[in-house]
């Protein structure tokens, strides 16, 4: 099982990673984060949590009667790729791994695969 610091270090080792954060999905608080310049981790964590909740609610409305569970979410902006990986943990409740990736240097498929692997080792 990975520790939180090792988890964050492995996320930052993904090619093209610019910054990363581990977020408590229930409270919207940052559990751990990389030292990105000019980023308010607590406000960012709260905003990411709200975006995930809004996405989940929207998907639930488009699939009435079905249970919708988000595994991961990708957003591409003019400033970079943003990947979020949701996971259930036995010790902290639901957590989210977030990584912001460089548009030019990142490989989305590789980053998504690595996040899935890291999340699996964090929760086992």
Buried (B, 14 or more C-beta within 10 A) or exposed (E): EBEEEEBBBBBBEBEBBBBBBBBBBEEBEBBBBBEBEEBEBEEBBBEBBEBBEEBBEEEBEEEEEEEEEEEBBEEEEEEBBBBBBBBEBEEBEBBBBBBBBEEEEBBEEEBBEBBBEBBEEBBE
